[in-house]
Amino acid sequence: MNENTENSTLTYAAAEPDIEKVQSAMKDIIANKAVCQILGEEFTEHLKEWDKAITKRRTEPFSLVVLGDFKRGKSTIINAILGKSIAPVNVAPETFTINSISYGETPLAEAVLKNGQRITLTPDDLVRERLEKLMRAFPDTLDYIDIKDNAEILKEIRIVDTPGLSDLDCLDKQVQDYLVNADAIIYIASALSPFSESEQVFLATHIRPMSFSKLFVLVNMIDAMNTMEDIEKIIGRITERCETIVPNAFVYGVSGIDEYRRKIGLNRPDIKGFQEFYENEFLKFEMALKREIILQKDYIRTQRVITMLSLMLSDTAARIHMIYDMIAMDKKKLEDLSQQIDSECKSLASAIESRRPKILLSVTEMQQQAEQWMYGFFSKLREDIYEARNSGNPEDIEKHFYSYLVDKVGEAYKKCIEIHEKQLSKVIIEMGNELAKKLGISDLARGAAAAAENGSDYMSSLMLVGQTVVNAAGAGENGSFPSETMSSFKNILKRKRTTNIMDTALENYDDVRNNAVKDLKAAYKTMADNALKQLDSIYQTQAEASRDALVQAKEMTENANNEAIKMHLGKAVAILDEAAETLKKYS
């Protein structure tokens, strides 16, 4: 731990009284019926959601959530970390429930139902076939399985074992909730299926926006590799990809089953002679887990709570100042402002229409540039294939060539989109800020932008433009590799056993290239469509925010004493200012 981290840890360790003070201040605002009436019912509910989320983050155990696709060995890794068999590993095909594993003096497993009822389970009940039968007999839907154990590490953290992430479009809401409330993440990949497209999309769309300070990526099953060279290639490839998606990731190659056997004293087959390597790599991971997560867990948690409180404050302040400014006007000025907003909205709607051609032209130019890049890439790739085919080790190259080809084309495809989505996102956000300024609600726009940067699910989504564009354009509809290009690869793979795969690739080369360009065109069309939708969404959200505040101000002036309203809002502002000053030292 460096000196700056140590100083930060000391600062945040003393933050609990300040956090309690600020949250109590916000509770006072929520409890003030007069202020809540002024802010409006919807916004008051919004504040209550903030308060619940912050309380949950403060009071629940520090959560280390383990994620990964099916058949990656998540439960085996957890048992290796714990040094005993706790997480059920014999559920076929793999974990299909959420398992919350926390400290308890006496080992215990309970099914927690949606209605809060708890049903004690035996170890035999955790087998999938048995559990499925029990679930059908439960009086309510299973929420999660609560597992208690006296493993030493559980005194520090709770570990959450999640179902396999096989379908991003249908990602279970329960898993999403655990992800939102996670303090740290371990993502399990497999050396046998190194970082599929869907896994990369998941990291980009669900993990990166959450802004976790630390992320561990464990490449499990490296014991299935035949040589150290193969192990190094796999780890290097995944590390390289992680650096472009989640740069703060720590990547380790491990054998969960070997480490589990080592810790509980079972026989460890060592046919390849890599046993010491497996042990050392897992030890490196455990040391990093202790150094970066366990020893800093209070700092990590406090930092996230303070960020949430800061966003809550800024969101509330923007709302109060908007209403305060409006009720300071007399009825005539309010009517004039109402007409002005209506007029502005109409002109802004026209302005958006006038910007549509600019967006479409920008995306067309990006697409043309991307096609040029792709043609240049394929020209160079053809040369590389000829050179590899004529090299001295054709059999070794043949063994890895198909995955190499798919990886290279996929990387080129995604690189084009990644570069251009950033450019397009910047254009859209700038347009959104222009709209906010014209409607006089730039403070709200800034607040929402801050929320987006911090991955908040509780704030307004005004500025979540860039990420939506990425989600839509970065992959196929279900997060898989582009469909047309994939069909070309499948044609090559069908002939793999009967024909030299490099020759087959060269024979189908034009088909692969043309389909890749076709997929690229489709992706850029999707990018343009979604950019236009997002621009409309920003306009609608900002216009509604302005009109809502105006309606609220009108109601206040018609039904109450303006001076009394100002007094209540003034007291609320004083509370917010004092709370903001309290948190300033942690910024």
KADADA-V916749 format. One record per run of one state. SS is the DSSP state (H for helix, E for strand, L for the rest). FROM is the first residue (numbers start at 1). TO is the last residue. If there is no record, write none. Layout:
ss: [SS & SS]
from: [FROM & FROM]
to: [TO & TO]
//
This chain:
ss: [L & H & L & H & L & H & L & H & L & E & L & H & L & E & L & E & L & E & L & H & L & H & L & E & L & H & L & E & L & H & L & H & L & E & L & E & L & H & L & E & L & H & L & H & L & E & L & H & L & H & L & H & L & H & L & H & L & H & L & H & L & H & L & H & L & H & L & H & L]
from: [1 & 3 & 14 & 16 & 32 & 33 & 40 & 41 & 60 & 63 & 69 & 74 & 83 & 99 & 104 & 108 & 114 & 118 & 122 & 123 & 127 & 128 & 138 & 142 & 150 & 152 & 156 & 158 & 162 & 168 & 171 & 173 & 181 & 184 & 191 & 193 & 194 & 197 & 211 & 215 & 221 & 222 & 225 & 228 & 246 & 249 & 254 & 256 & 265 & 275 & 295 & 297 & 328 & 331 & 390 & 394 & 440 & 442 & 454 & 465 & 474 & 483 & 495 & 501 & 508 & 509 & 560 & 562 & 587]
to: [2 & 13 & 15 & 31 & 32 & 39 & 40 & 59 & 62 & 68 & 73 & 82 & 98 & 103 & 107 & 113 & 117 & 121 & 122 & 126 & 127 & 137 & 141 & 149 & 151 & 155 & 157 & 161 & 167 & 170 & 172 & 180 & 183 & 190 & 192 & 193 & 196 & 210 & 214 & 220 & 221 & 224 & 227 & 245 & 248 & 253 & 255 & 264 & 274 & 294 & 296 & 327 & 330 & 389 & 393 & 439 & 441 & 453 & 464 & 473 & 482 & 494 & 500 & 507 & 508 & 559 & 561 & 586 & 587]
//
